[in-house]
Each structure stands twice: as C-alpha cells, then as structure tokens.
C-alpha cells in the first residue's frame, strides 16, 4: 500500500509538470502558435496569473526570515497549528461570502484525497521545513529558500526513482547544477564542510521532504475540477488542519514539545499574523490561482523569486549572504529556467517555434 501511495503521489507531481502540450499556447487550447496575437481578455488573464504567482512567491520568500525569529520562541509544530487555524478561518469566511450557503458541499470530489493532499501540503510543509530551518540555525532561512527553488527538480527525481525511468540527460545535468547551487548555499562555499559536519544533514533532509510535500499539494489541485481555487484552498487547509492538530496534541501529551507560555505567544503575534494572513491566506490562494491560469509548468518558474526575496530580507535583518551563497542561488535559478526551456523545445513538433 505504501509503495502504491508513493507512486500515486509521484504521478500527480509528474503529470502536472509534464502534461502541458507545448504545441499549444499558454492561454488557450487552440493550435495557434504562441507568438501570434491573443485576445485582450486572454492577455488580461495571463497578466493576472503572473501577478498572482509573483505575490505568492514574494510572500513565501519573506516567510523564511520571519520564521527565523519566531522559531527562537516557539516550536514549529505549535506555530503551524496556530498559523493555519487563523488562515483557515479567514479563507472559510471568504469562501462563504463568495460561494454562498452551499460552499462546503463536496460536489462529488474525493474528500479522502483532499484530506491526504491537505495533510501532505500543510502539515508536511509546515512541520518539516520549519523544523529543518530551526535545526539549520543562522543560515536556515537562506537554505530553506534556495531549496524551495529546487521543487520541480525534486519532482523529476522522485518520478524517475519510483517509476524507474531515467529523465532526459540534459535534465540530469540541470538537476546536478541546481543541487550544486544548493550545496554552495548550505556550506557558504566550503563544500568540504558537508563531510566535516554530518549532523547538519538531518536539517537538510527535513527541508527537502517538506518541499516535496508542497510539490504534491500544488499539483494535486488538478484533480479537483468541480471546486474553485478558493474552495480547494479552504477545504484542503481545514482537512489538513485536523492532521496538524492531532499531531500537535500528541506531542503535547507525550511532552516531546512543551506547551508555550503566554509570554512566548505574545512575542510571536506579529510573526503569526504575517504567516497566517499574508503567507498562508493570501499567498497560498494567489499561488493556486496563478498556477491555475499559467499551468504549473510555467508557475513553478516563479519559485526563483523565493530565494531572491529571502536573501534581500535576511540581509536587511543582518544575515548577509556570502558571494558564493549568492552564486549558488543563481546557479539553482538558472538550472530551473534552462530545464524548463529544454523540456518545452524537446516536445515541440519539427519546424514549430
């Protein structure tokens, strides 16, 4: 059962990355070449998709430096519970206003899959990424943000491993380039440091697993054709919150995580408001809308904005990235863009541009 579940998860990610036929333009289903003029309404929709993805990724980039301070006062599990409780409430109110009394009707969609995706996306990402960031220490925000830009590459690798199908050779080269960039960020340019500090590996593994969780959640939206983007976001967030709450309560009951005091909760209010209302509510909603318009193949390119934003905000906060860390972030971004372009041209019919 576990193997089958992993295959299904990988297929969701792979289909969303690879199933956009590139002989079609980004905005319609016709055979009109991409370079020809498109209607004004289509251009407006495309611009909306670009803006939504940009808003989302800027908000995601800021959340890693924001969490650097919050994680010194509270554990990532309790913070994640509070974060999505607030974000879920805001999303539920908006859904009720926009779609009326029947907003929570299932409409024949697979509720078990919605719970699974919500748990993977919100619990998996929230717990694993920020626990890894906390363990990574001072540079955790920079590390996590650069790893966020490797999500499409990670999806390709997971598909290749589970399905035993090698990705195209140039894609393998771009994946290696991307991970070399991550290595420069993690080690601050001292690659040999990876061998000298094996204890750091656990933090990086947690962050990678969290990023994989978000890949699956993002691409899983394609399975819910009867739900609006707002409904998919709201339903999966609340269903995922049940998993988050149960895990958090178990950690409290077993004393693996201390119950935070009033002083700690008061200290994280600004961080909590940003993470719940900006990054979780507005950011996730914009991300899902943008990917719906642009398709995940195009929307995923905006993950390059995440490390750029995180590096700028971290620099303002006093955590200055080294030159080699900046080079590493650029390597990861270039690898993502080149791989995206390569996959496009690889499937174009002969003679079509």
C-alpha positions in Angstrom: 0.0 0.0 0.0 2.8 2.4 0.9 4.5 1.8 -2.5 1.3 2.3 -4.3 0.7 5.6 -2.4 4.1 6.8 -3.3 3.5 6.0 -7.0 0.2 7.9 -7.0 1.9 10.9 -5.3 4.8 10.9 -7.8 2.4 10.6 -10.7 0.4 13.7 -9.5 3.6 15.7 -9.5 4.9 14.3 -12.8 1.7 14.7 -14.7 1.3 18.3 -13.6 4.9 19.2 -14.7 4.9 17.3 -18.0 1.4 17.0 -19.3 1.1 20.5 -20.8 1.4 20.0 -24.6 3.8 22.8 -25.7 2.3 22.9 -29.2 -0.5 24.9 -27.6 -0.2 28.5 -26.4 -0.1 29.2 -22.7 -3.6 30.8 -22.7 -5.8 28.7 -24.9 -6.4 25.2 -26.2 -6.2 26.1 -29.9 -3.3 25.3 -32.3 -2.4 29.0 -32.8 1.3 29.4 -32.4 2.4 31.1 -29.2 3.9 34.1 -30.9 0.6 35.1 -32.6 -1.6 37.8 -31.1 -4.0 36.7 -28.4 -7.3 38.3 -27.4 -7.2 41.1 -24.8 -9.2 39.0 -22.4 -6.6 36.3 -22.6 -3.7 38.7 -22.1 -5.5 40.1 -19.1 -5.9 36.6 -17.6 -2.2 35.9 -18.3 -1.2 39.2 -16.5 -3.4 38.2 -13.6 -1.7 34.8 -13.4 1.8 36.5 -13.5 0.8 38.9 -10.7 -0.7 36.2 -8.5 2.4 34.0 -8.8 4.6 37.0 -8.1 2.6 38.0 -5.0 2.7 34.4 -3.8 6.4 33.8 -4.2 7.4 37.2 -2.6 5.2 36.3 0.4 6.8 32.8 0.6 10.3 34.3 0.3 9.6 36.6 3.2 8.3 33.9 5.5 11.6 32.2 6.0 13.4 35.2 7.5 10.2 35.9 9.5 10.3 32.4 10.9 14.0 32.8 11.9 12.9 35.0 14.8 9.7 33.1 15.6 11.5 29.8 15.9 13.6 31.1 18.8 10.5 31.5 20.9 8.1 28.7 19.9 8.3 25.2 18.3 7.3 24.8 14.6 4.5 22.4 15.4 2.5 24.7 17.6 3.3 27.7 15.3 2.0 25.7 12.3 -1.3 24.8 14.2 -1.9 28.5 15.1 -0.9 29.7 11.7 -3.4 27.5 9.7 -6.1 28.0 12.3 -6.1 31.7 11.6 -5.5 31.3 7.8 -8.2 28.7 7.6 -10.8 30.9 9.4 -10.1 33.8 7.0 -10.3 31.5 4.0 -13.6 30.0 5.2 -15.2 33.4 5.7 -14.2 34.4 2.2 -15.4 31.2 0.7 -18.8 31.6 2.5 -19.2 35.1 1.2 -18.1 34.3 -2.4 -19.9 31.0 -2.9 -22.9 31.1 -0.5 -24.5 28.6 1.8 -23.5 25.6 -0.3 -19.9 26.5 -0.3 -18.9 23.4 1.8 -20.7 20.8 -0.3 -18.4 18.1 -1.5 -19.9 18.1 -5.1 -18.7 14.5 -5.8 -15.0 15.3 -5.3 -12.8 12.7 -3.4 -12.8 14.0 0.1 -10.2 11.4 1.3 -7.8 12.6 -1.4 -8.5 16.2 -0.3 -7.6 15.3 3.3 -4.5 13.5 2.1 -3.3 16.4 0.0 -4.1 18.9 2.7 -2.2 16.9 5.3 0.8 16.4 3.0 0.8 20.1 1.9 0.1 22.0 5.1 1.2 19.6 7.8 4.1 18.2 5.8 5.4 21.5 4.6 4.7 23.4 7.9 6.3 20.9 10.2 9.2 19.6 8.2 10.5 22.7 6.5 10.5 24.9 9.6 11.8 22.2 11.9 14.6 21.8 9.4 15.1 25.6 9.3 15.2 25.7 13.1 17.9 22.9 13.2 19.9 24.6 10.4 20.5 27.6 12.7 21.5 31.1 11.5 21.5 30.3 7.8 18.4 28.2 7.9 16.2 30.8 6.1 18.7 31.1 3.2 19.0 27.3 2.9 15.2 26.7 3.0 14.5 29.4 0.5 17.0 28.1 -2.1 15.8 24.6 -1.6 12.3 25.9 -2.4 13.6 26.7 -5.9 14.6 23.1 -6.4 11.0 21.8 -6.2 10.5 21.0 -9.9 13.8 19.2 -10.0 12.9 17.2 -6.9 9.7 16.1 -8.6 11.6 14.9 -11.6 13.9 12.8 -9.5 11.2 11.3 -7.4 9.3 10.3 -10.5 12.5 8.7 -12.0 13.2 6.7 -8.9 9.7 5.4 -8.4 8.9 4.7 -12.0 12.4 3.5 -12.8 12.5 5.8 -15.9 15.6 7.9 -16.3 14.9 11.6 -17.0 16.4 13.2 -20.2 20.2 13.5 -19.9 20.2 17.3 -20.1 17.6 17.4 -17.3 20.0 15.3 -15.2 22.7 17.9 -15.8 20.4 20.7 -14.8 19.4 18.8 -11.7 23.1 18.5 -10.8 23.7 22.2 -11.4 20.7 23.0 -9.2 21.9 20.9 -6.3 25.5 22.2 -6.7 23.9 25.7 -6.2 22.2 24.4 -3.0 25.4 22.9 -1.8 27.2 26.3 -2.1 24.4 28.0 -0.1 24.4 25.3 2.6 28.2 25.3 3.0 28.8 29.0 2.4 31.2 27.9 -0.3 33.0 25.3 1.8 31.9 22.1 0.1 34.2 20.1 2.3 32.2 21.3 5.3 29.5 18.8 4.4 31.9 16.0 5.3 33.1 17.7 8.5 29.6 18.4 9.9 27.4 15.3 9.3 25.0 16.3 12.0 23.6 19.0 9.7 22.3 16.5 7.2 19.1 15.9 9.2 18.0 19.5 8.8 18.5 19.5 5.1 16.6 16.2 4.7 13.7 17.6 6.6 13.6 20.7 4.4 13.7 18.6 1.2 10.9 16.4 2.4 8.8 19.5 3.3 9.4 20.9 -0.2 8.3 17.6 -1.8 5.1 17.8 0.3 4.4 21.2 -1.2 5.0 19.9 -4.8 2.4 17.2 -4.3 -0.1 19.6 -2.8 0.3 22.2 -5.6 -0.1 19.7 -8.4 -2.9 17.9 -6.7 -5.3 20.8 -7.4 -5.7 19.5 -11.0 -7.6 16.5 -9.5 -10.5 18.7 -8.2 -12.2 20.1 -11.3 -15.5 20.9 -9.7 -14.0 23.1 -7.0 -12.9 26.6 -7.4 -9.4 27.5 -6.4 -10.7 29.2 -3.3 -12.7 26.1 -2.3 -9.7 23.8 -3.0 -7.5 26.0 -0.8 -10.1 26.3 2.0 -11.2 22.6 2.1 -7.7 21.2 1.9 -6.4 23.6 4.6 -9.1 22.7 7.1 -8.8 19.0 6.3 -5.0 19.2 6.7 -5.6 21.2 10.0 -7.2 18.1 11.5 -3.9 16.2 11.0 -1.9 19.1 12.2 -4.0 19.4 15.4 -3.8 15.7 16.2 0.0 15.6 15.8 0.4 18.7 17.9 -1.8 17.3 20.7 0.1 14.1 20.7 3.4 15.9 21.0 2.0 17.9 23.9 0.7 14.7 25.6 4.0 12.9 25.3 5.9 16.0 26.4 8.0 16.0 23.3 7.0 19.6 22.8 6.3 22.0 25.7 3.1 23.9 25.8 4.1 27.5 25.1 3.6 30.1 27.8 1.7 33.4 27.4 4.9 35.4 27.0 6.0 33.3 24.1 2.6 33.5 22.4 2.6 37.3 22.8 6.1 37.6 21.3 5.1 35.8 18.1 1.9 37.7 17.4 3.5 39.8 14.6 5.1 36.7 13.0 1.9 34.8 13.3 -0.2 37.5 11.7 2.2 37.6 8.7 2.5 33.9 8.3 -1.2 33.2 8.6 -2.8 36.1 6.8 -0.1 37.1 4.3 1.9 33.9 3.5 -0.8 31.3 4.2 -4.1 33.0 3.3 -3.2 35.5 0.6 0.0 33.7 -0.6 -1.4 30.2 -0.9 -4.6 31.5 -2.6 -2.6 33.6 -5.1 -0.3 30.6 -5.7 -3.2 28.3 -6.6 -4.9 30.9 -8.8 -1.7 31.7 -10.6 -0.9 28.1 -11.3 -4.5 27.5 -12.5 -4.1 30.3 -15.1 -0.4 29.8 -16.1 -0.3 26.0 -15.6 2.2 24.5 -13.0 4.8 24.2 -15.8 5.0 28.0 -16.0 4.0 28.9 -12.5 6.8 26.8 -10.9 9.4 29.1 -12.5 8.3 31.8 -10.0 9.9 29.7 -7.2 13.1 31.6 -8.3 11.6 34.6 -6.6 11.6 32.9 -3.2 15.4 32.8 -2.5 15.8 36.3 -4.0 13.3 37.7 -1.6 14.6 35.7 1.3 18.2 36.9 0.6 17.1 40.5 0.5 15.0 40.4 3.7 17.7 38.4 5.5 20.3 41.0 4.5 18.1 43.8 5.9 17.8 41.8 9.1 21.6 41.4 9.4 22.2 38.0 7.9 24.4 38.8 4.9 24.8 36.0 2.4 28.4 35.4 1.1 29.3 35.9 -2.5 29.4 32.2 -3.0 25.9 31.7 -1.5 24.6 34.3 -4.0 26.4 32.4 -6.8 24.8 29.2 -5.5 21.3 30.7 -5.5 21.8 32.0 -9.1 23.0 28.5 -10.2 19.9 27.0 -8.9 17.7 29.6 -10.6 19.5 29.2 -13.9 19.2 25.4 -13.8 15.4 25.7 -13.3 14.9 28.1 -16.2 17.2 26.1 -18.6 15.4 22.9 -17.7 12.0 24.4 -18.3 13.1 25.7 -21.7 14.7 22.4 -22.6 11.5 20.4 -21.8 9.5 22.9 -23.9 11.6 22.6 -27.0 12.2 18.9 -26.6 8.5 18.1 -27.3 7.8 20.8 -30.0 6.9 19.3 -33.4 9.5 19.6 -36.1 9.5 23.0 -37.7 7.4 24.7 -35.0 8.8 27.6 -32.9 
